[in-house]
Amino acid sequence: MKIEILPQGMKERNTSVQVLSLPPDKSIFHRLLIIGSLSRSTIRIPISAIEDLPIDIISTILAMQSLGVPIEISRSEIELQGVGIGNYHEPKHQLNCGNSGTTARLLMGLLCGQKFSSKLTGDSSLSSRPMKRLADLLNNELGSDITTAPEGKMPVTINGKDLHPGEVLLPVASAQMKSALLIAGLHMNGRVLVTEPQQSRDHTEKMLAAFGIEIYSENTTTTLTSPQHFDIQREITYNVPSDISSAGFLIAAAVIARKNIILKNVGINLTRKKFLDILIASGLEIEISSLKEEFGEERATLEIFGVESKISRRFEVRIEDIPKIIDEIPLLAALACFCNGQTVISNAGELRNKESDRISLLVKNLTAFGALVKETEDGFTIFGDEKFIPKGGAIEHYGDHRIAMAMAVMTLKSKESVTISDAEVVSVSYPNFYRDLALIIGKERINIS
Ligand code: S3P
């Protein structure tokens, strides 16, 4: 599929408020499928339609089914029957994690303490991402037996083994690695302690606690002692909040296209909403209402006043913010081009290990569209200007969904047309992205071929 985004016409803007729906939070959904399967409960997860689910979630569903977890998908919900710790079946074939790093890392933690062997594979992007550093931590600190392909990449072979307690210091802040270690920690007798250099997203800790597991976090250290008992009702309905990372693209589009939008039931976990604070400090007008907490995860309605907002002050990003905005950095980079002054992103070397090398790919795209950017080893500096008008051209996403969406949003300000080839790449996290973008900017601006 090829998408062409046309420049804004001279027609008067329609200022009616759009209420938009977003895909479910990917991070929470992966954990619900994996942690839920360790319980003995029936878990119902309402969905709008199977086609609206991020493809990454489908990868986790298929992997869990291959491990013998009963998961049924109907029009309006997914029903998972937890099998309990240690009750998976040996998979008959390799588990394909597709594009999903979270699926691969969390499964490494889950499978290393089972009584059988398994093998994880992934698509070409996932197969170029580092797996050895997590394998080494699980092997060296908890006694697992995981081998990676040469250069520490996929496929990953996991020979299930009895694990032992351990204390782990993560070399980088990473929710995926932390979660893998904690999930492995449920499969042993004794304590696992994980310390990160900075705090990363805490969905695993929150979900385990909501499922009755005793888990303690202080500063950046989390501990869990097993054996543990999952203490939840026999049947639960878990409403996964909308994904705040996907919301970011619509919020930015609303500000650039000067539209007001409402997003309901958006997850606003403190370890995920930092980019909103950064945008608010730069001039975003937003109202957060209808706050509600379910299973330890806060959600709210976000009303974005794109008509009134003027994001023009450079972004202030501190080192400890980086893990909390790691997935929003492409979007923040795109918006920083319109902010007066220098936005500096540093200590973000992990971006080179994402679905693409996001530092070099961002710099390449931003430069191609006319922005002033300087690449550094662990980040970049953007020299922004509120009068910046991006050039037209082709977005180069190299299969990375967030680069495609960030650049699509940034180039809404271009006076020339912009194209995205293999545009369906966005389905990894946001299958209806172009439909929702069209609701904000007008469908006459988007050509699909
Ligand atoms: C995720 C953690 C982040 C993020 C990824 C999802 C998770 O990676 O980039 O998209 O669900 O745990 P880190 O492991 O670098 O924190």
Residues whose N, C-alpha, C, O or C-beta is under 5 A from the ligand:
A	BS01	S3P	S27 T102 A173 S174 A175 Q176 M177 S200 I326 D327
